[in-house]
Amino acid sequence: MKKVLFLCMVLVLIFSIVGCKKDDSKNNEVEITFTASEADQAAVYEKIFNGFIDEYNSENETDIKLKIVSGQGKDITNTRMSSNDKPDIFMLDSPADVAQYVRDDLLYDLTSAAEKNKWSEKLFDWAYDLSVTDGKVYTLPYGYEGMVIWYNKNIMKELELNAEDIDTLSEFENALKLASEKGYTPIMLGSQDWPWAQEWYLSILFSYTGKELVKNTIEGKDNASWENEEFKKTVELYKSWHDRGYLADKRSYVLTSDDAINAFTTDKALFKVEGTWATYWVGPLEGEDREKVGVMLHPAINDTEKPHMPLAVGGMWCVSKDTEHPEVVEYIINQLLREDIQSDFIGAGLDVAPMSIDDSEFEDLEGVVKEMWQMVNGALEQGNYGYATWAFYPPETRVYLYEGIVNVLEGNITIDDYLAEMQKLTEKERQEGFVPILP
């Protein structure tokens, strides 16, 4: 009886060990996640990444499998990276997010891969600077995007206006007034399902308030502060457009992003605020629908800054420190700098590598999409750019920027209180170790 009991106990113990043993079926699997959720864009990523892994397997006689997951935004990524279910390669929004992950010891050190493949010579200087934290490379900044505004050419013509002539605040507000009087929504924006859309416009307006003022405020230099009177004037201007119904008929935080796109593409709005990534919905438009869409830089709002493009890196490709396939992930990350794949990204409205790209990669673009990319590359060449919030602001300050502005628009808090809280958060984040990286 004792022998039987002992044998049973041994069997139970063996089964328990087997049951708790780590699943080895994933040992040859690499998971890549990204933020894009549009089916066409996800398909492009899958095609390119599967091509990379096929090449790697062929060169190394391996059988690595890929797991590709789309629609993995910041919240999902944060949750997964604090668990045992970490992706191997994933995207973060900004250098500030990368710096936080480095402090939390979550990222794989890519320094050797960057040195071996000469990233510092391939990437734009400002982009390579964003890849470095504490002297080491922890990310591949990917894409360069900027804030523009799109306009309806037919409505512009009806109002007897020329986009090229609208480059001052008075000219812009005149256009908004004329559009409103004709029954059009002057500026379309929807952030109900995408709260970050509020920061698109604030990126423009704060950068236009004064690039040097923004830089000094974030870096804590020359007594600069979000409570500066110039920032107050800018927020007052934004609220005045909301109160007059110029900004999405007072519904910018009630409408969804699709609501805003649909209103603009069905001739209900003069302007649509969105960045260069809007090509994902502009590109598929056909015939007259595409021909009526124009693109321009936002007009100036003061005498300090001329119209320019608030610039951001599109995303930051990172690798989990826990990856079991360092050689594979280094190979994949580096392949993203191949010039021959950039046209695939461009065609799908996705980010391209922040490096000099031959004009031939843009050849197949048409109309306003090509015009937009010429505008972006022109701004880069001329240094005619400012600072987008999601790329350069401290992370907590950035979140409050777009969340708090809704309370300002609704009249729940004053502009003074809003800016005071932004200043308080920026000072706190600098004290906690946030290191600004502003080109």
C-alpha positions as CSV (number, residue, x, y, z in Angstrom):
1,M,0.0,0.0,0.0
2,K,2.8,2.4,0.9
3,K,4.6,1.5,-2.4
4,V,1.4,2.2,-4.4
5,L,0.8,5.5,-2.5
6,F,4.5,6.5,-3.1
7,L,4.2,5.7,-6.8
8,C,1.0,7.7,-7.1
9,M,2.7,10.6,-5.4
10,V,5.7,10.4,-7.7
11,L,3.4,10.3,-10.8
12,V,1.4,13.3,-9.5
13,L,4.7,15.2,-9.0
14,I,5.9,14.3,-12.5
15,F,2.6,15.4,-14.1
16,S,2.7,18.6,-12.0
17,I,6.2,19.4,-13.3
18,V,5.3,18.7,-16.9
19,G,2.2,20.8,-16.5
20,C,4.2,23.7,-15.2
21,K,6.9,23.4,-17.7
22,K,7.3,26.3,-20.1
23,D,5.7,25.8,-23.4
24,D,8.6,25.2,-25.9
25,S,6.3,25.5,-28.9
26,K,7.0,29.2,-29.1
27,N,10.8,29.0,-28.9
28,N,11.1,29.4,-32.7
29,E,8.5,32.2,-32.9
30,V,9.1,35.9,-33.0
31,E,6.2,38.2,-32.4
32,I,6.0,41.7,-34.0
33,T,3.3,44.1,-33.0
34,F,2.5,47.5,-34.4
35,T,-0.1,50.3,-34.0
36,A,-1.7,50.3,-37.4
37,S,-5.2,48.8,-37.5
38,E,-6.2,49.6,-41.1
39,A,-6.4,46.3,-43.1
40,D,-4.5,47.6,-46.1
41,Q,-1.7,48.9,-43.9
42,A,-1.5,45.8,-41.8
43,A,-1.2,43.7,-45.0
44,V,1.8,45.8,-46.1
45,Y,3.5,45.2,-42.8
46,E,2.8,41.5,-43.0
47,K,4.2,41.3,-46.5
48,I,7.4,43.1,-45.6
49,F,8.1,41.3,-42.3
50,N,7.3,37.9,-43.8
51,G,9.8,38.7,-46.6
52,F,12.4,39.6,-44.0
53,I,11.9,36.3,-42.1
54,D,12.0,34.2,-45.3
55,E,15.3,35.8,-46.2
56,Y,16.7,35.2,-42.7
57,N,15.6,31.6,-42.7
58,S,17.1,31.0,-46.1
59,E,20.4,32.6,-45.2
60,N,20.7,30.9,-41.8
61,E,19.0,27.6,-42.5
62,T,16.6,28.2,-39.7
63,D,12.8,27.8,-39.3
64,I,11.8,31.0,-37.4
65,K,8.1,31.6,-37.4
66,L,6.5,35.1,-37.3
67,K,3.5,36.1,-35.3
68,I,2.2,39.5,-36.4
69,V,-0.3,41.5,-34.4
70,S,-1.9,44.8,-35.5
71,G,-3.7,47.5,-33.6
72,Q,-1.4,47.4,-30.5
73,G,-1.6,50.9,-29.1
74,K,0.2,52.4,-26.2
75,D,-2.1,51.0,-23.5
76,I,-2.0,47.5,-24.7
77,T,1.8,47.6,-25.1
78,N,2.2,48.9,-21.6
79,T,0.1,46.1,-20.2
80,R,1.9,43.4,-22.1
81,M,5.3,44.7,-21.3
82,S,4.5,44.5,-17.6
83,S,3.5,40.9,-18.0
84,N,5.2,37.7,-19.1
85,D,3.5,38.0,-22.5
86,K,5.9,40.4,-24.1
87,P,6.2,40.9,-27.9
88,D,9.7,40.6,-29.3
89,I,9.5,43.7,-31.5
90,F,7.0,46.5,-30.9
91,M,6.3,50.2,-31.4
92,L,6.3,53.1,-29.0
93,D,5.0,56.5,-29.7
94,S,7.8,58.8,-28.8
95,P,11.4,59.2,-27.4
96,A,9.8,60.0,-24.1
97,D,8.1,56.6,-24.0
98,V,11.4,55.0,-24.9
99,A,13.3,56.8,-22.1
100,Q,10.7,55.6,-19.6
101,Y,11.1,52.0,-20.8
102,V,14.8,52.3,-20.5
103,R,14.5,53.4,-16.9
104,D,12.2,50.4,-16.3
105,D,14.9,48.1,-17.9
106,L,12.5,46.7,-20.5
107,L,14.4,47.3,-23.7
108,Y,17.1,45.3,-25.6
109,D,20.3,47.2,-26.2
110,L,20.6,47.8,-30.0
111,T,23.9,49.7,-29.8
112,S,26.0,47.0,-31.4
113,A,23.5,46.5,-34.3
114,A,23.4,50.3,-34.8
115,E,27.2,50.5,-34.9
116,K,27.6,47.5,-37.1
117,N,25.1,48.8,-39.6
118,K,26.2,52.4,-39.4
119,W,22.8,53.9,-38.4
120,S,24.5,57.2,-37.5
121,E,25.5,57.6,-41.2
122,K,22.1,56.4,-42.6
123,L,19.6,58.3,-40.4
124,F,19.0,62.0,-40.4
125,D,21.0,63.5,-37.6
126,W,17.9,64.5,-35.6
127,A,16.5,61.0,-36.0
128,Y,19.7,59.3,-34.8
129,D,19.9,61.6,-31.8
130,L,16.4,60.4,-30.8
131,S,17.5,56.8,-30.9
132,V,20.1,57.3,-28.1
133,T,19.3,57.2,-24.4
134,D,22.1,57.3,-21.8
135,G,24.7,56.9,-24.5
136,K,23.2,53.7,-25.9
137,V,20.8,52.9,-28.8
138,Y,17.6,51.4,-27.7
139,T,15.3,52.1,-30.6
140,L,15.0,52.7,-34.3
141,P,13.1,55.9,-34.8
142,Y,10.9,55.3,-37.8
143,G,9.0,57.6,-40.1
144,Y,8.9,61.4,-40.2
145,E,5.5,63.0,-40.1
146,G,4.3,66.5,-39.7
147,M,1.1,68.5,-39.1
148,V,-0.6,70.0,-42.1
149,I,-4.2,71.0,-42.9
150,W,-6.2,69.6,-45.8
151,Y,-8.7,71.8,-47.6
152,N,-11.6,71.4,-50.0
153,K,-10.8,73.1,-53.2
154,N,-14.4,73.3,-54.4
155,I,-15.5,75.1,-51.2
156,M,-12.4,77.3,-51.3
157,K,-13.3,78.4,-54.9
158,E,-16.9,79.0,-53.9
159,L,-15.7,81.3,-51.2
160,E,-13.5,83.1,-53.7
161,L,-10.4,82.3,-51.8
162,N,-6.9,81.0,-52.7
163,A,-5.2,78.7,-50.3
164,E,-1.8,80.2,-51.3
165,D,-2.9,83.6,-50.1
166,I,-4.0,82.4,-46.6
167,D,-0.9,82.7,-44.5
168,T,-1.8,85.1,-41.7
169,L,-4.2,84.9,-38.8
170,S,-6.5,87.6,-40.2
171,E,-6.7,85.8,-43.5
172,F,-7.4,82.5,-41.9
173,E,-10.1,83.8,-39.6
174,N,-11.7,85.5,-42.6
175,A,-11.8,82.1,-44.4
176,L,-13.4,80.5,-41.2
177,K,-16.0,83.3,-41.0
178,L,-16.9,83.0,-44.7
179,A,-17.2,79.2,-44.5
180,S,-19.4,79.4,-41.4
181,E,-21.7,82.0,-43.1
182,K,-22.2,79.7,-46.0
183,G,-23.2,76.8,-43.8
184,Y,-20.0,74.8,-43.9
185,T,-18.0,73.6,-40.9
186,P,-14.8,75.8,-41.0
187,I,-12.5,73.3,-39.3
188,M,-13.2,69.6,-39.0
189,L,-11.7,67.5,-36.2
190,G,-12.9,64.4,-34.3
191,S,-11.3,63.0,-31.2
192,Q,-14.0,61.0,-29.4
193,D,-12.4,57.7,-30.4
194,W,-8.9,59.1,-30.7
195,P,-8.3,61.6,-28.0
196,W,-4.8,62.3,-29.3
197,A,-6.4,64.1,-32.2
198,Q,-6.8,67.2,-29.9
199,E,-3.0,67.4,-29.7
200,W,-2.7,67.5,-33.5
201,Y,-4.0,71.0,-33.5
202,L,-2.3,72.0,-30.3
203,S,1.0,70.8,-31.8
204,I,0.5,73.3,-34.6
205,L,-0.7,76.2,-32.4
206,F,1.9,75.8,-29.6
207,S,4.8,75.4,-32.2
208,Y,3.4,78.5,-33.9
209,T,3.4,80.4,-30.6
210,G,7.2,80.2,-30.7
211,K,9.5,77.2,-31.4
212,E,12.2,78.6,-29.1
213,L,9.7,79.3,-26.4
214,V,8.5,75.7,-26.6
215,K,12.0,74.4,-26.5
216,N,13.0,76.5,-23.5
217,T,9.8,75.6,-21.7
218,I,10.4,71.9,-22.0
219,E,14.1,72.2,-21.2
220,G,13.5,74.6,-18.3
221,K,15.7,77.4,-19.7
222,D,15.5,81.2,-19.5
223,N,12.5,81.2,-17.1
224,A,10.3,79.9,-19.9
225,S,7.0,78.5,-18.8
226,W,3.7,77.2,-20.1
227,E,2.2,80.0,-18.1
228,N,3.8,82.5,-20.4
229,E,1.3,85.1,-21.7
230,E,1.9,84.0,-25.3
231,F,0.7,80.4,-24.6
232,K,-2.3,81.9,-22.9
233,K,-3.2,83.9,-26.0
234,T,-2.9,80.7,-28.1
235,V,-5.2,78.7,-25.9
236,E,-7.7,81.6,-25.8
237,L,-7.6,81.6,-29.6
238,Y,-8.3,77.9,-29.8
239,K,-11.2,78.2,-27.4
240,S,-12.6,81.2,-29.3
241,W,-12.7,79.1,-32.5
242,H,-14.5,76.4,-30.5
243,D,-17.0,78.9,-29.0
244,R,-17.8,80.4,-32.3
245,G,-18.5,77.0,-33.8
246,Y,-15.5,77.2,-36.2
247,L,-13.9,74.1,-34.6
248,A,-16.1,71.1,-35.6
249,D,-19.3,73.0,-34.6
250,K,-18.3,72.8,-31.0
251,R,-18.2,69.0,-31.2
252,S,-14.5,68.2,-31.8
253,Y,-14.4,65.9,-28.8
254,V,-17.8,64.3,-29.5
255,L,-17.2,63.4,-33.1
256,T,-15.2,60.3,-34.0
257,S,-12.2,60.4,-36.4
258,D,-14.4,58.7,-39.0
259,D,-17.1,61.3,-38.5
260,A,-14.6,64.0,-39.2
261,I,-13.2,62.3,-42.4
262,N,-16.7,61.6,-43.7
263,A,-17.8,65.2,-43.2
264,F,-14.8,66.5,-45.0
265,T,-14.9,64.1,-47.9
266,T,-18.7,64.8,-48.4
267,D,-18.1,68.6,-48.8
268,K,-19.4,69.7,-45.4
269,A,-16.1,71.2,-44.2
270,L,-13.6,73.7,-45.6
271,F,-10.5,72.5,-43.6
272,K,-9.6,69.1,-42.0
273,V,-6.9,69.0,-39.3
274,E,-4.7,65.9,-39.7
275,G,-1.1,65.1,-40.3
276,T,0.7,63.6,-43.2
277,W,-0.6,60.1,-42.4
278,A,-4.0,61.2,-43.7
279,T,-2.8,59.7,-47.0
280,Y,-4.3,56.4,-45.7
281,W,-7.8,57.9,-46.5
282,V,-6.9,60.5,-49.1
283,G,-5.0,58.0,-51.3
284,P,-7.9,55.6,-51.9
285,L,-10.3,58.5,-53.0
286,E,-11.1,58.3,-56.7
287,G,-11.7,60.8,-59.5
288,E,-13.3,64.1,-58.4
289,D,-13.2,63.1,-54.8
290,R,-9.4,63.1,-54.8
291,E,-9.1,66.1,-57.1
292,K,-11.0,68.4,-54.7
293,V,-8.6,67.7,-51.8
294,G,-5.7,70.2,-51.3
295,V,-3.0,70.4,-48.6
296,M,-1.2,73.4,-47.1
297,L,0.7,74.5,-44.0
298,H,-1.4,76.1,-41.3
299,P,-1.4,79.9,-41.5
300,A,0.6,81.9,-39.0
301,I,-1.1,83.0,-35.8
302,N,1.3,85.8,-34.8
303,D,4.3,87.7,-36.0
304,T,6.8,85.4,-34.2
305,E,6.6,82.3,-36.5
306,K,6.0,81.9,-40.2
307,P,4.0,78.8,-41.3
308,H,6.0,75.7,-40.8
309,M,5.6,72.0,-40.2
310,P,5.5,70.6,-36.6
311,L,7.6,67.5,-37.0
312,A,7.5,64.1,-35.3
313,V,9.0,60.8,-35.7
314,G,6.3,58.4,-36.7
315,G,7.1,55.7,-34.2
316,M,9.9,54.0,-32.3
317,W,10.6,50.4,-33.2
318,C,11.9,48.6,-30.0
319,V,12.9,45.2,-28.9
320,S,12.0,43.5,-25.6
321,K,14.9,42.8,-23.3
322,D,13.4,39.3,-22.8
323,T,13.5,38.3,-26.5
324,E,14.9,34.8,-27.1
325,H,16.0,35.7,-30.6
326,P,18.4,38.6,-30.5
327,E,20.1,37.8,-33.8
328,V,16.7,37.6,-35.6
329,V,15.3,40.8,-34.2
330,E,18.5,42.7,-35.0
331,Y,18.2,41.5,-38.5
332,I,14.6,42.5,-38.9
333,I,15.1,45.9,-37.3
334,N,18.0,46.7,-39.6
335,Q,16.1,45.6,-42.7
336,L,13.6,48.4,-42.1
337,L,16.3,50.8,-43.4
338,R,16.3,49.2,-46.9
339,E,15.5,51.8,-49.5
340,D,13.7,49.4,-51.8
341,I,10.8,48.8,-49.4
342,Q,10.1,52.5,-48.7
343,S,7.7,52.9,-51.7
344,D,5.6,50.0,-50.2
345,F,5.2,52.0,-47.0
346,I,4.5,55.3,-48.9
347,G,1.8,53.7,-51.0
348,A,0.0,52.5,-47.9
349,G,0.2,55.9,-46.1
350,L,2.7,54.4,-43.6
351,D,5.8,55.9,-42.1
352,V,9.1,55.7,-44.1
353,A,12.6,55.5,-42.7
354,P,14.0,58.9,-41.5
355,M,16.8,59.0,-44.0
356,S,17.5,60.4,-47.4
357,I,15.3,58.5,-49.9
358,D,15.7,58.6,-53.6
359,D,13.0,60.5,-55.5
360,S,12.2,57.4,-57.5
361,E,10.5,55.9,-54.4
362,F,7.9,58.7,-54.7
363,E,7.4,58.4,-58.4
364,D,4.1,56.5,-58.4
365,L,2.3,58.9,-56.1
366,E,-0.3,61.1,-57.6
367,G,-1.8,64.5,-57.1
368,V,-2.2,65.8,-53.5
369,V,-0.4,62.8,-52.0
370,K,2.8,63.6,-54.0
371,E,2.4,67.3,-53.2
372,M,2.2,66.5,-49.5
373,W,5.4,64.5,-49.5
374,Q,7.2,67.2,-51.5
375,M,6.0,69.6,-48.7
376,V,7.4,67.3,-46.0
377,N,10.8,66.8,-47.7
378,G,11.0,70.5,-48.4
379,A,10.4,71.3,-44.8
380,L,13.2,68.8,-43.8
381,E,15.7,70.2,-46.3
382,Q,15.0,73.8,-45.3
383,G,14.8,73.2,-41.5
384,N,11.3,74.7,-41.7
385,Y,9.8,72.6,-38.9
386,G,8.7,72.8,-35.3
387,Y,7.9,70.4,-32.5
388,A,5.0,67.9,-32.4
389,T,3.7,67.2,-28.9
390,W,3.8,63.4,-29.1
391,A,7.5,63.3,-30.2
392,F,9.1,65.9,-27.9
393,Y,6.9,66.8,-24.9
394,P,7.3,65.0,-21.5
395,P,4.8,62.1,-21.4
396,E,2.6,63.2,-18.5
397,T,2.5,66.8,-19.8
398,R,1.6,65.5,-23.2
399,V,-1.3,63.5,-21.9
400,Y,-2.6,66.3,-19.9
401,L,-2.3,68.6,-22.9
402,Y,-4.9,66.8,-24.8
403,E,-7.1,65.6,-21.9
404,G,-7.1,68.9,-20.1
405,I,-8.0,71.0,-23.2
406,V,-11.4,69.3,-23.4
407,N,-12.2,70.7,-19.9
408,V,-11.1,74.1,-21.1
409,L,-13.4,73.9,-24.1
410,E,-16.3,72.8,-21.9
411,G,-15.6,75.6,-19.4
412,N,-14.9,73.2,-16.6
413,I,-11.4,74.8,-15.8
414,T,-9.8,78.1,-16.7
415,I,-7.0,78.5,-19.1
416,D,-4.8,79.7,-16.3
417,D,-5.4,76.5,-14.4
418,Y,-4.8,74.4,-17.4
419,L,-1.4,76.0,-18.2
420,A,-0.4,76.0,-14.5
421,E,-1.0,72.2,-14.4
422,M,1.0,71.7,-17.5
423,Q,3.9,73.7,-16.0
424,K,3.7,71.7,-12.8
425,L,3.8,68.4,-14.6
426,T,6.8,69.5,-16.8
427,E,8.8,70.5,-13.8
428,K,7.9,67.3,-12.0
429,E,9.0,65.2,-15.0
430,R,12.3,67.0,-15.4
431,Q,13.0,66.4,-11.7
432,E,12.1,62.7,-12.1
433,G,14.7,62.3,-14.9
434,F,13.0,63.3,-18.2
435,V,15.7,64.4,-20.6
436,P,14.4,66.5,-23.5
437,I,15.6,65.7,-26.9
438,L,14.6,68.5,-29.3
439,P,16.4,69.0,-32.6
